[in-house]
Amino acid sequence: MACKPLEAKTIFASGQLKLALGANSGIKKGALAYVTSGRESWTLLQVSNVNQTSATLRPINTMSNPKTLANLTVRFIEGAL
C-alpha cells in the first residue's frame, strides 16, 4: 500500500501564508510544495518557517498578491530538503 502525499489547505493570516501542519506532520524548513488546482495550480511554494504545529510558506516566484493563494490545497514534493 502506497502512502498518500502530504496535502493541506493554506491560510492567509497576518500578511503570511500558513498551514495548520508543522514538524509534527513531517514538514521541514526548505520543503517544497505546489498548489494542486485552480488558477494558481502548479505555483511553487517553499516552507520559510516551521514549528511543531504550523508552517509558513512563501511563493518561490515573486507574486503581486500572495493572498490569492489562501484557502487552496498544496501538496508537498517528496524528497524536498
Order of alpha helices (4+ residues) and beta strands (2+ residues): beta-beta-beta-beta-beta-beta
